[in-house]
Amino acid sequence: MVQVFDGFFSNEQEITLPLVVAGPILRKVTASHISIWLVCSQSLEATFSLYASGSSEPLFQADVLAEHQIQIGRNAWVVHAQFSGCFPTDTALQYRLDTQQGDITSLMPDLLYGDESALTFSIKTRADYVLHGSCRNPHHPSQDSLVAADNKVAAQAVSERPALLMMSGDQIYADHVAGPTLDAIAQTIKLLGLSNERFPDGCESELVTAEDIFSSPHHFYGRDKLLPHYTNTNTNTNTNTQHAHDHLDSRFARLKDYLPKRKLPVFSSRESENHLITFAEYFSMYLLVWSPQLWRLVNTNRLAEQNFKVNGQTLSAKWQQVWHAEKKHVDAFVAGLPQVQRLMAHIPTYMIFDDHDVTDDWNLTVGWEKAAFDSLLARRVIGNGLMSYWLCQGWGNAPEHFDESFMAFAQRYFSQPTAEHHDEFITHLSRFEQWHYTIETQPKMLVLDTRTRRWRSESRMNKPSGLMDWEALIEMQQAMLNEPAVIIVSAAPMFGVKFIETLQRGMTWLGQPLLIDAENWMAHPGAANTLLSIFTHTKTPTNFVILSGDVHYSFAYDIKLRFRRSSPNIFQITSSGIKNEFPNRLLRVCDTMDRLLYSPRSPLNWLTKRKRLKIFKRDPDTHGHDRLINRSAIGELRLAEDGSPSHISILTAKGEVIAFPPIEKLAPSSLSSHQQYD
């Protein structure tokens, strides 16, 4: 029972929390390991039972252990239940969680499909059918394609379902939060009794504790004023705004010393008015994007009922209008959450971060990193993003990466959430280098960390870093040696749209990489050349499938090495976003310009780092000549026995299937005018 008597809700009342407030999410499953993630309002006492389909006798039973639970608030326990054994593969299975309040499906009957009596899944040894996507923004006007995925899975037999769901980044948008969602987050923090975080002593902000944020008139639509800033000194500081004067005559650059100094934001997001700051906010955001339970307990109209008064000040008409527009889209998002919850309880789900899981442009340049590192508040915000990522995403991807030493840091903070313990845990997380992981299916899946092990530019502070440094790239190469086929999960496409990459390169030359998110694999010479060399190694796989997201549009490329008779087959498959889209007019311009400037015979192709490659662009089976599909969608990939794609498509949020048919022969003479390579 949670009692709220502070006027936080429209009427003083007693709120009864359900036992399960988020999840269950089926996470890593193998022949020897099964893990399930959920968040409970009290310590979970439960027995896990595994059954063969249709059997009443369990194949396996085990209790959920206390050591797999972390209490993070008065009414909040994160449970990462882990079970080891010898489990049957490639067959239909059922599982139950019998809790202190009964079987989980009796508590949450919406979890079941059709006439199911228990939750069903399969441990598949082959990744021959994969759902994949990224970028799920709750208040984007488009629909949620995870709901469409659930509709499809509901009509499939267990044996026909995807082997797994891969979410390749931006599972939350920490830097771009709708006002109604931020209000729900604040109420969730109260309901769960999450700690009142204390900020570091000496912090440049006036914030002392999290309550100072909630009591500030800038709490809604004004957090850009609370976030850290730094002073542009115009000297050769290593900041993300060392502008194009790198290219100017040094005498002109010295004139800048006489220009006025100004405060600049450390975080580069242009929509940071509701940026998450505290750990409790980041954590609550995950619960609200994956499950409907807490939405049923919060008052999403609270701000409007209070006439948009925020701590004594009334929101401007502009922000009131924004709130009403966002509310409509958030309500539609929440309506689909029961199906999203059901999908993730049935399909093994894996994840990896991208920038918005922490903040926009996270670690984009060395200058960005330094500006953030020099700010105690920025370090805390980034650390809070990583803490919540570990609890809600990273822990379930590869539990074996988090040893007793790691867990000791976590337990020390959550058992005694002091500022000192908080910073100790963040320091440990900032040095952690095992966010990447491998899924031991056939083909093997390598999920890359492209955010925290970057190849920093040594020439200019505002030049984009390579997405992985040399050591990380060599580790990736070693993991795929002598494999016949491999699936690589890279948040950003390894091979993107050349015209867009050219625009990004131009903005970098002008000293403004943050304006256009100048982040791609080809932006850093060292990372680009090392990556391309890996594809030419004789012991690397015959078939590479690269799954990506990030860009908010979808496309598929077939890639061959020039001047090689035995070139590997490389497939760049991009599906984005799950609930997000690119500005349509701009995308159509970029698609057209890419065709014009980088046609097969254009000499401009030889000026790119990919001149050693032939890239065959698949045409989607839609009307017109657009190769870049701008629909909220989830990707569907089916693989043949040799690990090459047999079917590439996207399932749009409206339930439409758009396929990218194969190119029959990878030779210029056999291609249509719309299928030629560049």
MIROSE-680778 format. One record per residue (C-alpha): residue number from 0; residue in one letter; x, y, z. Coordinates in steps of 0.001 Angstrom, whole numbers, plus 500000, padded with zeros to 6 digits. Layout:
BEGIN
R;NUM;A;X;Y;Z $
...
END
This chain:
BEGIN
R;0;M;500000;500000;500000 $
R;1;V;501385;503396;498994 $
R;2;Q;499908;506429;500705 $
R;3;V;500073;509815;498997 $
R;4;F;498889;512775;501075 $
R;5;D;500810;515649;499533 $
R;6;G;498387;516740;496844 $
R;7;F;500489;515059;494216 $
R;8;F;497361;513479;492757 $
R;9;S;494182;515401;492015 $
R;10;N;492604;513970;495180 $
R;11;E;494268;512669;498295 $
R;12;Q;493960;508904;498182 $
R;13;E;495563;505599;498964 $
R;14;I;497103;503862;495966 $
R;15;T;497505;500080;495875 $
R;16;L;500424;499081;493703 $
R;17;P;500266;495831;491733 $
R;18;L;502978;493303;492472 $
R;19;V;504446;493624;488957 $
R;20;V;504854;497199;487723 $
R;21;A;506894;496401;484583 $
R;22;G;507669;493292;482577 $
R;23;P;508072;490390;482441 $
R;24;I;510538;490620;479568 $
R;25;L;512131;487438;478277 $
R;26;R;515835;488259;477957 $
R;27;K;518818;486002;477233 $
R;28;V;517794;482409;476512 $
R;29;T;520110;479562;475511 $
R;30;A;520250;475800;475946 $
R;31;S;521808;476393;479376 $
R;32;H;520450;479763;480509 $
R;33;I;517087;481529;480786 $
R;34;S;516666;485032;482194 $
R;35;I;513565;487134;482792 $
R;36;W;513470;490827;483735 $
R;37;L;510693;492492;485679 $
R;38;V;510156;495217;488268 $
R;39;C;508068;494547;491355 $
R;40;S;506597;496716;494102 $
R;41;Q;507918;494326;496744 $
R;42;S;510527;491604;496995 $
R;43;L;509496;488789;494669 $
R;44;E;508890;485330;496064 $
R;45;A;508338;483162;493020 $
R;46;T;508959;479787;491461 $
R;47;F;509843;479481;487779 $
R;48;S;508510;476376;486029 $
R;49;L;509322;475277;482489 $
R;50;Y;507112;472866;480553 $
R;51;A;507089;471132;477229 $
R;52;S;504146;472358;475210 $
R;53;G;500941;470669;476401 $
R;54;S;502606;468938;479349 $
R;55;S;501456;469342;482954 $
R;56;E;504734;468071;484412 $
R;57;P;507537;470660;484595 $
R;58;L;510851;469964;482879 $
R;59;F;512556;472364;485250 $
R;60;Q;511697;474267;488411 $
R;61;A;513660;476779;490459 $
R;62;D;513005;479642;492841 $
R;63;V;513759;483254;491980 $
R;64;L;516762;484054;494168 $
R;65;A;517165;487111;496389 $
R;66;E;520628;487678;494896 $
R;67;H;518968;488351;491543 $
R;68;Q;516928;491234;492991 $
R;69;I;517967;494790;493782 $
R;70;Q;515812;497114;495827 $
R;71;I;516109;500587;494353 $
R;72;G;513232;502330;496107 $
R;73;R;510769;501918;498933 $
R;74;N;508398;500124;496541 $
R;75;A;510706;499082;493712 $
R;76;W;512679;495885;493195 $
R;77;V;514442;495167;489911 $
R;78;V;514331;491409;489371 $
R;79;H;516631;489757;486878 $
R;80;A;515678;486133;487425 $
R;81;Q;518332;483757;486072 $
R;82;F;518083;479997;485708 $
R;83;S;520750;477509;484663 $
R;84;G;520081;474012;483392 $
R;85;C;519872;471857;480297 $
R;86;F;516913;473202;478352 $
R;87;P;515346;471791;475157 $
R;88;T;515915;473811;472003 $
R;89;D;513953;474359;468790 $
R;90;T;510695;473222;470336 $
R;91;A;507656;474909;471851 $
R;92;L;507964;475598;475580 $
R;93;Q;505748;477104;478263 $
R;94;Y;506778;478935;481410 $
R;95;R;505085;480053;484594 $
R;96;L;506051;482396;487390 $
R;97;D;504124;481461;490532 $
R;98;T;504424;484472;492847 $
R;99;Q;503320;485197;496411 $
R;100;Q;500114;486560;494865 $
R;101;G;499529;483758;492354 $
R;102;D;500615;482895;488827 $
R;103;I;501766;485960;486940 $
R;104;T;499229;485416;484151 $
R;105;S;496379;485384;486675 $
R;106;L;497652;488766;487865 $
R;107;M;498136;489980;484270 $
R;108;P;495817;488007;481961 $
R;109;D;496536;490335;479028 $
R;110;L;499956;488671;478755 $
R;111;L;498455;485585;477098 $
R;112;Y;497819;485049;473402 $
R;113;G;494460;483601;472350 $
R;114;D;493783;480312;474091 $
R;115;E;497177;480082;475831 $
R;116;S;497151;478754;479361 $
R;117;A;500754;479808;480005 $
R;118;L;503409;482011;478423 $
R;119;T;505058;480306;475439 $
R;120;F;508425;480645;473743 $
R;121;S;511167;478684;472011 $
R;122;I;514933;478566;472483 $
R;123;K;516099;478674;468879 $
R;124;T;519628;477671;467933 $
R;125;R;519421;479404;464552 $
R;126;A;518860;483118;464110 $
R;127;D;516989;482413;460903 $
R;128;Y;514129;484835;461611 $
R;129;V;514948;488075;463421 $
R;130;L;512883;491146;464288 $
R;131;H;515043;494252;464545 $
R;132;G;514682;498001;464880 $
R;133;S;515557;501117;466845 $
R;134;C;514340;504599;467748 $
R;135;R;511059;504418;469670 $
R;136;N;509839;507884;470594 $
R;137;P;506581;507710;472593 $
R;138;H;505236;511074;471453 $
R;139;H;506158;510881;467778 $
R;140;P;502963;511194;465684 $
R;141;S;503488;507807;464009 $
R;142;Q;502135;504552;465403 $
R;143;D;504174;502012;467393 $
R;144;S;505392;499197;465144 $
R;145;L;505945;496914;468163 $
R;146;V;502149;496708;468308 $
R;147;A;502123;495552;464669 $
R;148;A;504800;492986;465557 $
R;149;D;502633;491683;468401 $
R;150;N;499653;491373;466056 $
R;151;K;501768;489252;463728 $
R;152;V;503203;487042;466482 $
R;153;A;499685;486490;467848 $
R;154;A;498772;484706;464611 $
R;155;Q;501915;482539;464516 $
R;156;A;502572;479123;465987 $
R;157;V;505468;479066;468444 $
R;158;S;507666;477318;465859 $
R;159;E;506960;480093;463329 $
R;160;R;507846;482994;465614 $
R;161;P;511036;485077;465377 $
R;162;A;514094;483657;467099 $
R;163;L;514587;486994;468842 $
R;164;L;513831;490704;468905 $
R;165;M;516882;492961;468560 $
R;166;M;516424;496569;469683 $
R;167;S;519488;498393;468398 $
R;168;G;519336;501729;470161 $
R;169;D;517250;504646;471418 $
R;170;Q;514903;502453;473430 $
R;171;I;514187;505686;475317 $
R;172;Y;514656;509331;474357 $
R;173;A;516156;510783;477527 $
R;174;D;516833;514161;475918 $
R;175;H;513440;514569;474220 $
R;176;V;510634;513823;476678 $
R;177;A;507011;514886;476276 $
R;178;G;505508;517039;479012 $
R;179;P;502775;514492;479855 $
R;180;T;505433;511752;480068 $
R;181;L;507614;513855;482367 $
R;182;D;504599;514398;484605 $
R;183;A;503968;510634;484669 $
R;184;I;507648;510097;485546 $
R;185;A;507418;512480;488505 $
R;186;Q;504340;510668;489799 $
R;187;T;506004;507270;489273 $
R;188;I;508962;508363;491389 $
R;189;K;506569;509166;494235 $
R;190;L;504653;505921;493837 $
R;191;L;507774;503755;493895 $
R;192;G;509477;505761;496629 $
R;193;L;512656;506276;494617 $
R;194;S;515441;508102;496424 $
R;195;N;515840;511876;496509 $
R;196;E;519170;512003;494697 $
R;197;R;521801;514358;496055 $
R;198;F;524057;516081;493541 $
R;199;P;527846;516322;493991 $
R;200;D;529310;518998;496233 $
R;201;G;530841;521733;494125 $
R;202;C;528361;521122;491333 $
R;203;E;528139;524196;489083 $
R;204;S;524341;524056;489231 $
R;205;E;522231;525457;492071 $
R;206;L;520611;522025;492348 $
R;207;V;521306;520260;495647 $
R;208;T;518822;517377;495483 $
R;209;A;516303;516000;493010 $
R;210;E;513528;517787;494900 $
R;211;D;515057;521070;493749 $
R;212;I;514194;520078;490173 $
R;213;F;510598;519183;491003 $
R;214;S;510132;522456;492941 $
R;215;S;511672;524589;490194 $
R;216;P;509533;526651;487791 $
R;217;H;511754;525153;485079 $
R;218;H;510648;521593;485903 $
R;219;F;508441;521429;482785 $
R;220;Y;509668;522762;479436 $
R;221;G;512526;524706;480990 $
R;222;R;515158;522174;481932 $
R;223;D;517590;523537;479362 $
R;224;K;518098;526287;481969 $
R;225;L;518924;523712;484671 $
R;226;L;521307;521621;482568 $
R;227;P;525048;522370;482707 $
R;228;H;526639;525129;480647 $
R;229;Y;530253;526134;480100 $
R;230;T;531900;529384;479075 $
R;231;N;533206;529736;475531 $
R;232;T;536619;531310;476158 $
R;233;N;537622;531453;472485 $
R;234;T;541030;530100;473368 $
R;235;N;542228;526721;472167 $
R;236;T;540127;524804;474666 $
R;237;N;539211;521248;473882 $
R;238;T;535460;521850;473617 $
R;239;N;532781;520806;471228 $
R;240;T;532520;524359;469920 $
R;241;Q;536055;524874;468675 $
R;242;H;534561;526229;465480 $
R;243;A;535812;526590;461956 $
R;244;H;538622;528931;463032 $
R;245;D;540774;525767;462877 $
R;246;H;540746;526501;459144 $
R;247;L;541272;530233;459385 $
R;248;D;544366;532346;459427 $
R;249;S;545777;532434;462932 $
R;250;R;545736;536246;462919 $
R;251;F;541960;536191;462409 $
R;252;A;541550;533568;465102 $
R;253;R;543286;535890;467597 $
R;254;L;540598;538497;466994 $
R;255;K;538118;536146;468688 $
R;256;D;539862;536804;471992 $
R;257;Y;538245;540246;471967 $
R;258;L;534721;538956;471303 $
R;259;P;532235;538571;474203 $
R;260;K;532365;535341;476161 $
R;261;R;529101;533395;476317 $
R;262;K;527595;530448;478117 $
R;263;L;526984;527395;475947 $
R;264;P;525099;524197;476829 $
R;265;V;527196;521107;477427 $
R;266;F;524480;518868;476010 $
R;267;S;523839;519464;472329 $
R;268;S;520225;518304;472099 $
R;269;R;518018;520948;470508 $
R;270;E;514942;519556;472292 $
R;271;S;516225;519371;475850 $
R;272;E;513438;521348;477573 $
R;273;N;512367;518171;479417 $
R;274;H;515722;516351;479510 $
R;275;L;515911;513621;482153 $
R;276;I;518413;514413;484906 $
R;277;T;518162;512036;487879 $
R;278;F;518575;508287;488033 $
R;279;A;514979;507963;489255 $
R;280;E;513752;509771;486138 $
R;281;Y;515761;507618;483739 $
R;282;F;514663;504437;485476 $
R;283;S;510990;505452;485560 $
R;284;M;511096;506235;481850 $
R;285;Y;511935;502603;481080 $
R;286;L;508994;501332;483125 $
R;287;L;506634;503687;481310 $
R;288;V;507755;502786;477772 $
R;289;W;507553;499008;478276 $
R;290;S;504485;498374;480437 $
R;291;P;501045;499889;481044 $
R;292;Q;500711;499188;484787 $
R;293;L;502013;502508;486116 $
R;294;W;500131;504572;483551 $
R;295;R;496923;503250;485133 $
R;296;L;497949;504761;488470 $
R;297;V;499067;508234;487412 $
R;298;N;496991;511257;486461 $
R;299;T;498108;512278;482974 $
R;300;N;495815;515338;483042 $
R;301;R;497257;516699;486274 $
R;302;L;499057;519640;484677 $
R;303;A;496012;520737;482709 $
R;304;E;493808;520397;485802 $
R;305;Q;496191;522758;487603 $
R;306;N;495828;525281;484760 $
R;307;F;499434;524608;483753 $
R;308;K;500813;526185;486906 $
R;309;V;504304;524901;487675 $
R;310;N;505544;525881;491112 $
R;311;G;503828;529259;491052 $
R;312;Q;504382;530091;487396 $
R;313;T;502062;529433;484470 $
R;314;L;503430;527763;481355 $
R;315;S;503411;529977;478292 $
R;316;A;500720;529512;475643 $
R;317;K;503359;527974;473382 $
R;318;W;504164;525169;475810 $
R;319;Q;500521;524596;476675 $
R;320;Q;499851;524031;472993 $
R;321;V;502823;521661;472787 $
R;322;W;501528;519757;475832 $
R;323;H;498098;519218;474242 $
R;324;A;499671;517963;470994 $
R;325;E;502001;515616;472879 $
R;326;K;499192;514338;475098 $
R;327;K;497275;513004;472102 $
R;328;H;500280;511037;470848 $
R;329;V;501247;509787;474326 $
R;330;D;497704;508516;474937 $
R;331;A;497831;506556;471679 $
R;332;F;501235;505134;472665 $
R;333;V;499978;504041;476094 $
R;334;A;496971;502309;474511 $
R;335;G;499354;499954;472704 $
R;336;L;501527;499071;475708 $
R;337;P;499602;495925;476737 $
R;338;Q;500514;494408;473368 $
R;339;V;504140;495552;473622 $
R;340;Q;504345;493959;477068 $
R;341;R;502857;490729;475692 $
R;342;L;505297;490615;472774 $
R;343;M;508339;491003;475018 $
R;344;A;507091;488312;477405 $
R;345;H;507071;485786;474523 $
R;346;I;510052;486695;472307 $
R;347;P;513655;486685;473625 $
R;348;T;514643;490350;473574 $
R;349;Y;518145;491810;473283 $
R;350;M;519179;495466;473319 $
R;351;I;522101;497858;472915 $
R;352;F;522290;501575;473599 $
R;353;D;522643;504450;471190 $
R;354;D;522953;508124;472086 $
R;355;H;519366;508989;473092 $
R;356;D;519377;506275;475758 $
R;357;V;521706;508701;477585 $
R;358;T;521670;512044;475711 $
R;359;D;521825;513251;472119 $
R;360;D;525298;513123;470475 $
R;361;W;526735;511175;473416 $
R;362;N;530546;511042;472905 $
R;363;L;530260;512370;469340 $
R;364;T;533532;514328;469494 $
R;365;V;536486;514657;471844 $
R;366;G;535374;518215;472550 $
R;367;W;531910;517027;473542 $
R;368;E;533465;514472;475890 $
R;369;K;535725;517042;477518 $
R;370;A;532957;519579;478019 $
R;371;A;530879;516861;479680 $
R;372;F;533753;515518;481786 $
R;373;D;534590;519010;483067 $
R;374;S;531060;519400;484436 $
R;375;L;530123;517537;487619 $
R;376;L;526436;517787;486755 $
R;377;A;526942;516523;483190 $
R;378;R;528939;513561;484500 $
R;379;R;526140;512773;486917 $
R;380;V;523443;512944;484218 $
R;381;I;525430;510707;481853 $
R;382;G;526161;508324;484713 $
R;383;N;522482;508156;485619 $
R;384;G;521738;507194;482018 $
R;385;L;524304;504398;482208 $
R;386;M;523034;503167;485584 $
R;387;S;519496;502844;484280 $
R;388;Y;520747;501295;481035 $
R;389;W;522554;498589;482995 $
R;390;L;519542;497829;485193 $
R;391;C;516982;497804;482380 $
R;392;Q;518955;496718;479304 $
R;393;G;522597;495707;479760 $
R;394;W;522195;493272;482666 $
R;395;G;519824;491066;480667 $
R;396;N;521955;491006;477494 $
R;397;A;524950;489249;479012 $
R;398;P;524632;488556;482763 $
R;399;E;528030;486846;482727 $
R;400;H;529746;490210;482126 $
R;401;F;528732;491529;485544 $
R;402;D;530865;489802;488149 $
R;403;E;530899;490069;491923 $
R;404;S;533040;493204;491812 $
R;405;F;530572;494952;489536 $
R;406;M;527587;493864;491623 $
R;407;A;529325;495089;494778 $
R;408;F;529454;498641;493402 $
R;409;A;525778;498449;492476 $
R;410;Q;524650;497014;495809 $
R;411;R;526703;499542;497779 $
R;412;Y;524927;502431;496094 $
R;413;F;521400;501042;496124 $
R;414;S;521639;499930;499759 $
R;415;Q;523079;503313;500808 $
R;416;P;522323;505878;498078 $
R;417;T;524735;508579;499181 $
R;418;A;526346;511039;496775 $
R;419;E;529714;509373;497391 $
R;420;H;528455;505875;496550 $
R;421;H;526584;507286;493582 $
R;422;D;529737;508790;492094 $
R;423;E;531756;505631;492829 $
R;424;F;529284;503537;490855 $
R;425;I;529251;506042;487977 $
R;426;T;533053;506042;487864 $
R;427;H;533021;502256;487655 $
R;428;L;530445;502349;484860 $
R;429;S;532440;504930;482905 $
R;430;R;535439;502576;482874 $
R;431;F;533439;499468;482031 $
R;432;E;534277;498020;478586 $
R;433;Q;531989;494997;478303 $
R;434;W;528753;496509;477002 $
R;435;H;529192;494626;473710 $
R;436;Y;528210;490961;473638 $
R;437;T;527751;487868;471496 $
R;438;I;524588;485826;470963 $
R;439;E;525677;482245;470330 $
R;440;T;523181;481388;467625 $
R;441;Q;523892;480226;464111 $
R;442;P;524959;482509;462599 $
R;443;K;526707;484098;465539 $
R;444;M;525445;487592;466376 $
R;445;L;527972;490257;467424 $
R;446;V;526293;493227;469115 $
R;447;L;528629;496215;469054 $
R;448;D;529179;499020;471548 $
R;449;T;529584;502055;469288 $
R;450;R;529294;504698;472052 $
R;451;T;531875;504134;474811 $
R;452;R;534998;502761;473054 $
R;453;R;535520;505433;470440 $
R;454;W;538508;506217;468241 $
R;455;R;539048;509832;469205 $
R;456;S;540232;512308;466608 $
R;457;E;543793;513504;467159 $
R;458;S;543614;516351;464661 $
R;459;R;540694;518487;465876 $
R;460;M;538574;518498;468985 $
R;461;N;535314;519024;467101 $
R;462;K;535901;516305;464521 $
R;463;P;533711;513193;464958 $
R;464;S;535311;510253;466713 $
R;465;G;535411;506837;465111 $
R;466;L;532528;504696;466311 $
R;467;M;534946;502035;467623 $
R;468;D;538641;502294;468399 $
R;469;W;541330;500043;466935 $
R;470;E;541362;497640;469885 $
R;471;A;537569;497197;469822 $
R;472;L;537611;496619;466053 $
R;473;I;540324;493982;466358 $
R;474;E;538319;492234;469091 $
R;475;M;535358;492201;466715 $
R;476;Q;537525;490695;463983 $
R;477;Q;538848;487982;466297 $
R;478;A;535284;487043;467292 $
R;479;M;534326;486327;463684 $
R;480;L;537468;484549;462413 $
R;481;N;536701;481245;460670 $
R;482;E;532958;481742;461033 $
R;483;P;531057;480885;457832 $
R;484;A;528554;483665;458468 $
R;485;V;527949;486360;461045 $
R;486;I;525303;488933;461968 $
R;487;I;526728;492254;463160 $
R;488;V;524468;494642;465070 $
R;489;S;525703;498219;464698 $
R;490;A;523443;501038;465900 $
R;491;A;524527;503274;463002 $
R;492;P;524744;501784;459494 $
R;493;M;528266;500773;458511 $
R;494;F;527381;501666;454925 $
R;495;G;524995;504596;454764 $
R;496;V;523670;507023;452163 $
R;497;K;526629;508731;450486 $
R;498;F;524944;512080;449916 $
R;499;I;523920;512348;453567 $
R;500;E;527423;511347;454683 $
R;501;T;528798;514060;452378 $
R;502;L;526561;516641;454063 $
R;503;Q;527824;515449;457430 $
R;504;R;531426;515737;456245 $
R;505;G;530762;519275;455027 $
R;506;M;529358;520360;458378 $
R;507;T;532361;518796;460102 $
R;508;W;534696;520818;457848 $
R;509;L;532789;523944;458910 $
R;510;G;533305;523012;462527 $
R;511;Q;529635;522196;463207 $
R;512;P;529344;518379;463376 $
R;513;L;526665;518592;466073 $
R;514;L;524221;520484;463855 $
R;515;I;523660;517533;461524 $
R;516;D;524644;514617;463778 $
R;517;A;527783;513960;461731 $
R;518;E;528119;510414;462975 $
R;519;N;528899;507585;460588 $
R;520;W;531453;504822;460191 $
R;521;M;533255;506629;457368 $
R;522;A;533718;509908;459279 $
R;523;H;536979;508858;460977 $
R;524;P;539794;507698;458644 $
R;525;G;541342;505261;461104 $
R;526;A;538083;503540;462029 $
R;527;A;536880;503496;458409 $
R;528;N;540078;501992;456986 $
R;529;T;540334;499394;459759 $
R;530;L;536718;498381;459236 $
R;531;L;537163;498012;455472 $
R;532;S;540339;495995;456014 $
R;533;I;538430;493563;458230 $
R;534;F;536051;492798;455368 $
R;535;T;538990;491956;453100 $
R;536;H;540626;489493;455514 $
R;537;T;540735;485984;454035 $
R;538;K;539585;484283;457258 $
R;539;T;536534;486405;457842 $
R;540;P;533045;485078;457024 $
R;541;T;531629;484506;453575 $
R;542;N;528351;486177;454543 $
R;543;F;528160;489336;456634 $
R;544;V;524735;490642;457610 $
R;545;I;524813;494084;459240 $
R;546;L;521673;495125;461128 $
R;547;S;521377;498837;461903 $
R;548;G;518928;501551;462882 $
R;549;D;519534;505126;464091 $
R;550;V;518711;507049;460914 $
R;551;H;514848;506992;460970 $
R;552;Y;514477;505436;457513 $
R;553;S;514931;501947;456085 $
R;554;F;517015;500546;453211 $
R;555;A;518949;497465;452115 $
R;556;Y;522281;497262;450253 $
R;557;D;524208;494297;448837 $
R;558;I;527951;494941;448871 $
R;559;K;530902;493368;447098 $
R;560;L;534620;494105;447073 $
R;561;R;536017;495416;443820 $
R;562;F;538885;493571;442159 $
R;563;R;538253;490385;444176 $
R;564;R;537021;487146;442618 $
R;565;S;536155;485679;445994 $
R;566;S;534569;488694;447605 $
R;567;P;532524;488082;450768 $
R;568;N;528831;488846;450572 $
R;569;I;528024;491885;452715 $
R;570;F;524442;492951;453401 $
R;571;Q;523650;496283;455048 $
R;572;I;520076;496111;456360 $
R;573;T;518703;499170;458117 $
R;574;S;515315;499455;459806 $
R;575;S;514441;502655;461669 $
R;576;G;512511;503825;463530 $
R;577;I;510177;501649;465530 $
R;578;K;508213;504803;466338 $
R;579;N;509971;507640;464562 $
R;580;E;510420;508999;461048 $
R;581;F;512705;511313;459081 $
R;582;P;511391;514688;457800 $
R;583;N;509817;513414;454594 $
R;584;R;510600;516280;452201 $
R;585;L;514219;516386;453285 $
R;586;L;514573;512626;452869 $
R;587;R;513151;512755;449351 $
R;588;V;515693;515463;448452 $
R;589;C;518536;513388;449924 $
R;590;D;517375;510262;448074 $
R;591;T;517201;512147;444767 $
R;592;M;520559;513854;445235 $
R;593;D;522161;510541;446119 $
R;594;R;520927;509103;442819 $
R;595;L;522157;512109;440850 $
R;596;L;525553;512683;442452 $
R;597;Y;526483;509073;443235 $
R;598;S;525162;507230;440210 $
R;599;P;527149;504140;439159 $
R;600;R;529362;506059;436742 $
R;601;S;529838;509188;438826 $
R;602;P;533504;510066;439460 $
R;603;L;532454;511273;442916 $
R;604;N;532345;507633;444026 $
R;605;W;536125;507522;443793 $
R;606;L;536426;510379;446279 $
R;607;T;534777;508350;449056 $
R;608;K;536391;505861;451436 $
R;609;R;534219;503157;449890 $
R;610;K;535842;503274;446461 $
R;611;R;536985;499669;446960 $
R;612;L;533366;498526;447223 $
R;613;K;530498;497921;444837 $
R;614;I;527225;498773;446541 $
R;615;F;524031;497431;444993 $
R;616;K;520969;499254;446305 $
R;617;R;517849;497149;446619 $
R;618;D;514580;498631;445395 $
R;619;P;511659;498149;447807 $
R;620;D;508451;496751;446345 $
R;621;T;506626;500069;446553 $
R;622;H;505381;502508;443944 $
R;623;G;507901;505062;442695 $
R;624;H;511672;505062;442807 $
R;625;D;512330;505756;446491 $
R;626;R;515018;503493;447934 $
R;627;L;514801;505080;451392 $
R;628;I;511530;504080;453072 $
R;629;N;510224;506640;455533 $
R;630;R;507782;504649;457685 $
R;631;S;507750;503713;461330 $
R;632;A;508470;500001;461098 $
R;633;I;510132;496931;462567 $
R;634;G;512566;495010;460375 $
R;635;E;512026;491354;459487 $
R;636;L;515014;489296;458372 $
R;637;R;514959;485662;457305 $
R;638;L;518208;483821;456621 $
R;639;A;519047;480858;454429 $
R;640;E;521120;477921;455665 $
R;641;D;524382;479614;454598 $
R;642;G;523588;482762;456605 $
R;643;S;522661;484942;453633 $
R;644;P;519322;486792;453618 $
R;645;S;516477;484891;451991 $
R;646;H;513951;487632;452738 $
R;647;I;514383;491254;453816 $
R;648;S;511337;493339;454698 $
R;649;I;509895;495823;457123 $
R;650;L;506576;495545;458917 $
R;651;T;505158;499060;459171 $
R;652;A;503285;500316;462194 $
R;653;K;500107;500113;460099 $
R;654;G;500671;496405;459411 $
R;655;E;501915;496749;455826 $
R;656;V;504811;494541;454713 $
R;657;I;507374;496218;452421 $
R;658;A;509962;493826;450982 $
R;659;F;513382;494536;449527 $
R;660;P;513598;491852;446801 $
R;661;P;517011;490314;446055 $
R;662;I;519153;491442;443160 $
R;663;E;519543;488291;441088 $
R;664;K;523034;488797;439737 $
R;665;L;525535;491208;441152 $
R;666;A;526896;492412;437830 $
R;667;P;526219;495786;436171 $
R;668;S;524970;494272;432931 $
R;669;S;522208;492358;434721 $
R;670;L;520826;495283;436711 $
R;671;S;517932;497557;435860 $
R;672;S;518514;501289;435635 $
R;673;H;517260;501586;439202 $
R;674;Q;519425;498777;440602 $
R;675;Q;522885;499734;439442 $
R;676;Y;525662;499889;441959 $
R;677;D;527750;502850;443041 $
END
